């Protein structure tokens, strides 16, 4: 009975600590507006680009760089807000594949063009 109890407590701790979101915002500049946006969250009225993908990296690699091209989403080439979200599913995928595959959920808002 006791090993099951400890296993359940450890599992609950993993679930609670594995889900978090980090948002980074630039204090200089304004976010790119989107007047047709129907969002009711933090990003109301902003042009948000969402990425939800799985990246593959080598076990020996220490870091990974995802390039955002100017013509794809950001005309200004500058980012105003970046949000990285980590979920239990992403942590579990990384653990099962020994860190070779990682689930990435990113939201970003480009900076408004200045004349």
N, CA, C and O of each residue as an XYZ file, in Angstrom:
460
protein
N       0.820     -1.196      0.000
C       0.000      0.000      0.000
C       0.865      1.262      0.000
O       0.552      2.220     -0.706
N       1.952      1.275      0.784
C       2.787      2.464      0.882
C       3.519      2.779     -0.425
O       3.572      3.950     -0.801
N       4.092      1.791     -1.142
C       4.752      2.140     -2.406
C       3.775      2.749     -3.411
O       4.154      3.654     -4.155
N       2.553      2.288     -3.449
C       1.553      2.850     -4.350
C       1.238      4.298     -3.970
O       1.051      5.152     -4.836
N       1.184      4.553     -2.683
C       0.894      5.898     -2.190
C       2.016      6.862     -2.585
O       1.746      7.977     -3.031
N       3.263      6.441     -2.423
C       4.392      7.287     -2.790
C       4.471      7.496     -4.298
O       4.821      8.582     -4.759
N       4.151      6.473     -5.054
C       4.145      6.586     -6.511
C       3.075      7.571     -6.967
O       3.313      8.363     -7.879
N       1.916      7.531     -6.349
C       0.835      8.454     -6.677
C       1.210      9.887     -6.331
O       0.918     10.799     -7.105
N       1.839     10.104     -5.208
C       2.281     11.443     -4.817
C       3.342     11.963     -5.789
O       3.296     13.130     -6.180
N       4.278     11.129     -6.177
C       5.313     11.532     -7.131
C       4.708     11.867     -8.491
O       5.121     12.830     -9.137
N       3.741     11.082     -8.922
C       3.073     11.329    -10.200
C       2.330     12.663    -10.170
O       2.398     13.421    -11.137
N       1.631     12.962     -9.091
C       0.900     14.235     -8.958
C       1.863     15.417     -8.955
O       1.570     16.456     -9.547
N       2.994     15.269     -8.302
C       3.992     16.339     -8.286
C       4.532     16.601     -9.689
O       4.745     17.753    -10.067
N       4.753     15.538    -10.461
C       5.246     15.692    -11.837
C       4.228     16.414    -12.705
O       4.594     17.269    -13.511
N       2.966     16.080    -12.549
C       1.928     16.716    -13.355
C       1.815     18.197    -13.005
O       1.705     19.037    -13.898
N       1.840     18.517    -11.733
C       1.669     19.906    -11.323
C       2.862     20.777    -11.687
O       2.679     21.946    -12.024
N       4.064     20.250    -11.631
C       5.243     21.060    -11.931
C       5.569     21.080    -13.413
O       6.358     21.921    -13.844
N       4.998     20.195    -14.203
C       5.349     20.109    -15.608
C       4.538     21.054    -16.484
O       4.874     21.213    -17.657
N       3.510     21.677    -15.983
C       2.680     22.573    -16.774
C       2.935     24.015    -16.353
O       2.556     24.425    -15.256
N       3.571     24.770    -17.218
C       3.812     26.172    -16.916
C       3.921     26.963    -18.212
O       4.079     26.392    -19.291
N       3.837     28.272    -18.094
C       3.919     29.168    -19.225
C       4.811     30.342    -18.849
O       4.709     30.881    -17.746
N       5.684     30.735    -19.766
C       6.584     31.857    -19.549
C       6.340     32.865    -20.666
O       6.351     32.510    -21.845
N       6.118     34.124    -20.290
C       5.863     35.177    -21.277
C       6.920     36.252    -21.130
O       7.156     36.762    -20.035
N       7.559     36.594    -22.249
C       8.567     37.650    -22.290
C       8.028     38.783    -23.155
O       7.527     38.541    -24.253
N       8.128     40.022    -22.664
C       7.582     41.161    -23.396
C       8.614     42.275    -23.480
O       9.320     42.564    -22.514
N       8.687     42.886    -24.638
C       9.578     44.005    -24.878
C       8.905     45.278    -24.371
O       7.749     45.536    -24.707
N       9.605     46.075    -23.571
C       9.015     47.302    -23.035
C       9.097     48.450    -24.031
O       8.326     49.406    -23.937
N      10.015     48.368    -24.976
C      10.157     49.403    -26.003
C       9.467     48.930    -27.271
O       9.849     47.909    -27.842
N       8.466     49.655    -27.712
C       7.759     49.282    -28.929
C       6.341     48.844    -28.621
O       5.976     48.622    -27.467
N       5.556     48.726    -29.670
C       4.152     48.349    -29.529
C       3.887     47.067    -30.308
O       4.522     46.823    -31.334
N       2.953     46.248    -29.830
C       2.628     45.020    -30.557
C       1.872     45.318    -31.842
O       1.164     46.319    -31.951
N       2.037     44.435    -32.803
C       1.352     44.577    -34.083
C      -0.146     44.349    -33.877
O      -0.539     43.285    -33.399
N      -0.989     45.322    -34.225
C      -2.424     45.174    -33.968
C      -3.119     44.294    -35.002
O      -2.660     44.167    -36.137
N      -4.215     43.698    -34.600
C      -5.088     42.932    -35.476
C      -6.525     43.308    -35.132
O      -7.095     42.758    -34.189
N      -7.119     44.235    -35.881
C      -8.461     44.702    -35.538
C      -9.547     43.644    -35.699
O     -10.638     43.796    -35.150
N      -9.269     42.583    -36.437
C     -10.266     41.548    -36.674
C     -10.147     40.378    -35.702
O     -10.875     39.393    -35.820
N      -9.239     40.485    -34.752
C      -9.037     39.418    -33.776
C     -10.233     39.318    -32.837
O     -10.748     40.333    -32.368
N     -10.670     38.099    -32.567
C     -11.806     37.867    -31.682
C     -11.375     37.194    -30.386
O     -12.172     36.502    -29.752
N     -10.143     37.387    -29.995
C      -9.623     36.770    -28.779
C     -10.091     37.532    -27.548
O     -10.292     38.746    -27.588
N     -10.261     36.795    -26.453
C     -10.646     37.410    -25.185
C      -9.586     37.204    -24.107
O      -9.849     37.435    -22.926
N      -8.400     36.773    -24.502
C      -7.349     36.514    -23.525
C      -6.357     37.687    -23.498
O      -6.692     38.801    -23.900
N      -5.177     37.432    -23.035
C      -4.124     38.447    -22.908
C      -3.819     39.104    -24.255
O      -3.452     40.279    -24.296
N      -3.963     38.372    -25.342
C      -3.577     38.831    -26.672
C      -4.714     39.505    -27.436
O      -4.699     39.516    -28.667
N      -5.681     40.057    -26.745
C      -6.824     40.717    -27.385
C      -6.346     41.886    -28.236
O      -5.624     42.757    -27.752
N      -6.750     41.905    -29.508
C      -6.405     42.987    -30.422
C      -5.012     42.916    -31.001
O      -4.577     43.859    -31.662
N      -4.293     41.825    -30.773
C      -2.932     41.675    -31.284
C      -2.882     40.571    -32.338
O      -3.652     39.611    -32.288
N      -1.976     40.722    -33.276
C      -1.761     39.708    -34.311
C      -0.835     38.636    -33.741
O       0.376     38.838    -33.652
N      -1.406     37.500    -33.357
C      -0.663     36.435    -32.689
C      -0.325     35.328    -33.687
O      -1.169     34.922    -34.486
N       0.898     34.854    -33.632
C       1.326     33.707    -34.422
C       1.559     32.569    -33.436
O       2.314     32.720    -32.476
N       0.909     31.422    -33.674
C       1.026     30.273    -32.769
C       1.751     29.134    -33.475
O       1.431     28.781    -34.610
N       2.724     28.573    -32.787
C       3.463     27.406    -33.273
C       3.217     26.256    -32.318
O       3.406     26.394    -31.109
N       2.801     25.131    -32.850
C       2.601     23.921    -32.056
C       3.203     22.779    -32.862
O       2.548     22.207    -33.733
N       4.444     22.456    -32.568
C       5.164     21.482    -33.382
C       6.073     20.628    -32.508
O       6.283     20.921    -31.331
N       6.599     19.586    -33.094
C       7.568     18.721    -32.428
C       8.898     18.874    -33.157
O       8.975     18.670    -34.368
N       9.933     19.230    -32.422
C      11.251     19.387    -33.019
C      12.114     18.186    -32.674
O      11.967     17.585    -31.610
N      13.001     17.850    -33.570
C      13.927     16.742    -33.350
C      15.336     17.300    -33.250
O      15.784     18.036    -34.129
N      16.029     16.951    -32.186
C      17.416     17.366    -32.010
C      18.240     16.158    -31.580
O      17.711     15.174    -31.063
N      19.524     16.255    -31.803
C      20.415     15.168    -31.417
C      20.618     15.166    -29.913
O      20.518     16.207    -29.263
N      20.899     14.014    -29.371
C      21.122     13.891    -27.927
C      22.339     14.701    -27.508
O      22.369     15.243    -26.403
N      23.333     14.791    -28.368
C      24.558     15.502    -28.022
C      24.423     17.019    -28.123
O      25.290     17.740    -27.629
N      23.346     17.526    -28.756
C      23.154     18.969    -28.898
C      22.739     19.586    -27.569
O      21.938     19.014    -26.830
N      23.286     20.747    -27.277
C      22.933     21.441    -26.053
C      21.821     22.453    -26.268
O      21.069     22.756    -25.342
N      21.709     22.980    -27.491
C      20.680     23.976    -27.748
C      20.100     23.804    -29.148
O      20.621     23.051    -29.971
N      19.014     24.519    -29.393
C      18.321     24.456    -30.665
C      17.851     25.870    -30.991
O      17.378     26.586    -30.109
N      17.979     26.273    -32.246
C      17.560     27.603    -32.661
C      16.467     27.473    -33.714
O      16.650     26.805    -34.732
N      15.326     28.116    -33.463
C      14.247     28.162    -34.435
C      14.260     29.546    -35.063
O      14.146     30.549    -34.359
N      14.398     29.608    -36.380
C      14.513     30.892    -37.065
C      13.142     31.391    -37.510
O      12.362     30.641    -38.096
N      12.857     32.651    -37.232
C      11.631     33.295    -37.665
C      12.009     34.253    -38.785
O      12.773     35.194    -38.573
N      11.478     34.014    -39.968
C      11.833     34.828    -41.128
C      10.909     36.035    -41.229
O       9.741     35.967    -40.848
N      11.439     37.131    -41.743
C      10.684     38.375    -41.833
C       9.446     38.235    -42.712
O       8.394     38.779    -42.376
N       9.548     37.533    -43.809
C       8.442     37.459    -44.758
C       7.338     36.519    -44.311
O       6.216     36.628    -44.806
N       7.612     35.594    -43.389
C       6.596     34.643    -42.953
C       5.530     35.310    -42.099
O       4.343     35.201    -42.407
N       5.918     35.988    -41.047
C       4.931     36.548    -40.129
C       5.280     37.953    -39.673
O       4.389     38.783    -39.495
N       6.540     38.229    -39.485
C       6.952     39.526    -38.951
C       7.518     40.409    -40.057
O       8.625     40.177    -40.545
N       6.764     41.402    -40.440
C       7.250     42.335    -41.449
C       8.367     43.200    -40.898
O       9.297     43.556    -41.621
N       8.279     43.538    -39.623
C       9.298     44.381    -39.008
C      10.565     43.593    -38.680
O      11.644     44.174    -38.564
N      10.441     42.291    -38.534
C      11.589     41.470    -38.165
C      11.910     41.514    -36.686
O      12.951     41.010    -36.264
N      11.018     42.118    -35.881
C      11.236     42.249    -34.444
C      10.084     41.592    -33.697
O       8.941     41.612    -34.154
N      10.395     41.013    -32.552
C       9.378     40.386    -31.720
C       9.053     41.280    -30.533
O       9.947     41.870    -29.926
N       7.763     41.379    -30.203
C       7.342     42.182    -29.069
C       7.010     41.302    -27.866
O       7.418     41.606    -26.745
N       6.270     40.210    -28.093
C       5.891     39.298    -27.015
C       6.189     37.870    -27.459
O       5.905     37.487    -28.594
N       6.763     37.093    -26.552
C       7.020     35.674    -26.801
C       6.493     34.898    -25.601
O       6.773     35.251    -24.455
N       5.731     33.843    -25.866
C       5.241     32.981    -24.786
C       5.607     31.540    -25.102
O       5.310     31.032    -26.183
N       6.248     30.898    -24.157
C       6.627     29.489    -24.270
C       5.803     28.704    -23.268
O       5.755     29.052    -22.088
N       5.157     27.649    -23.730
C       4.324     26.842    -22.848
C       4.868     25.422    -22.793
O       5.154     24.808    -23.821
N       5.001     24.918    -21.587
C       5.466     23.559    -21.357
C       4.321     22.773    -20.724
O       3.690     23.236    -19.773
N       4.063     21.596    -21.252
C       2.979     20.758    -20.734
C       3.525     19.408    -20.298
O       4.661     19.047    -20.603
N       2.699     18.682    -19.589
C       3.095     17.348    -19.138
C       3.334     16.423    -20.323
O       4.239     15.590    -20.288
N       2.533     16.561    -21.366
C       2.725     15.745    -22.574
C       4.068     16.003    -23.225
O       4.710     15.074    -23.716
N       4.501     17.260    -23.233
C       5.805     17.599    -23.794
C       6.942     17.031    -22.979
O       7.929     16.550    -23.536
N       6.816     17.080    -21.666
C       7.834     16.512    -20.785
C       7.877     14.995    -20.944
O       8.954     14.398    -20.970
N       6.715     14.381    -21.050
C       6.638     12.930    -21.213
C       7.246     12.489    -22.543
O       7.961     11.488    -22.590
N       6.971     13.227    -23.630
C       7.558     12.904    -24.934
C       9.071     13.022    -24.888
O       9.780     12.172    -25.427
N       9.568     14.065    -24.250
C      11.011     14.249    -24.128
C      11.648     13.121    -23.309
O      12.741     12.659    -23.634
N      10.969     12.684    -22.258
C      11.511     11.611    -21.413
C      11.510     10.276    -22.157
O      12.469      9.510    -22.057
N      10.457      9.998    -22.892
C      10.365      8.716    -23.617
C      11.406      8.637    -24.731
O      11.977      7.573    -24.970
N      11.658      9.755    -25.414
C      12.620      9.760    -26.521
C      14.020     10.174    -26.081
O      14.879     10.436    -26.922
N      14.256     10.234    -24.774
C      15.553     10.611    -24.201
C      16.020     11.976    -24.695
O      17.210     12.178    -24.934
N      15.089     12.909    -24.847
C      15.418     14.275    -25.208
C      15.586     14.536    -26.685
O      15.899     15.663    -27.069
N      15.391     13.537    -27.531
C      15.566     13.738    -28.968
C      14.402     14.467    -29.612
O      14.600     15.201    -30.580
N      13.206     14.288    -29.106
C      12.025     14.978    -29.623
C      11.419     15.814    -28.503
O      11.269     15.358    -27.370
N      11.083     17.032    -28.848
C      10.493     17.931    -27.855
C       9.298     18.638    -28.467
O       9.346     19.132    -29.594
N       8.234     18.672    -27.698
C       7.025     19.348    -28.148
C       7.129     20.815    -27.783
O       7.404     21.161    -26.634
N       6.911     21.674    -28.761
C       7.075     23.103    -28.582
C       5.744     23.799    -28.843
O       5.125     23.610    -29.890
N       5.315     24.607    -27.875
C       4.133     25.460    -28.041
C       4.585     26.885    -27.798
O       4.935     27.258    -26.678
N       4.573     27.673    -28.853
C       5.051     29.049    -28.767
C       3.995     29.977    -29.360
O       3.399     29.678    -30.395
N       3.775     31.102    -28.694
C       2.960     32.187    -29.238
C       3.861     33.407    -29.282
O       4.595     33.682    -28.332
N       3.804     34.134    -30.383
C       4.561     35.381    -30.430
C       3.791     36.449    -31.185
O       2.978     36.160    -32.063
N       4.070     37.690    -30.817
C       3.473     38.860    -31.445
C       4.613     39.709    -31.967
O       5.559     40.010    -31.238
N       4.524     40.089    -33.213
C       5.560     40.919    -33.814
C       5.412     42.364    -33.358
O       4.365     42.781    -32.861
N       6.476     43.101    -33.541
C       6.443     44.514    -33.180
C       5.854     45.313    -34.332
O       6.050     44.979    -35.501
N       5.143     46.354    -33.995
C       4.489     47.221    -34.974
C       5.541     47.970    -35.781
O       6.540     48.440    -35.235
N       5.306     48.076    -37.091
C       6.221     48.818    -37.946
C       6.174     50.296    -37.597
O       5.099     50.852    -37.376
N       7.328     50.927    -37.548
C       7.393     52.364    -37.280
C       7.854     53.071    -38.549
O       8.715     52.572    -39.275
N       7.285     54.213    -38.800
C       7.645     54.980    -40.019
C       8.721     55.979    -39.736
O       9.142     56.704    -40.638
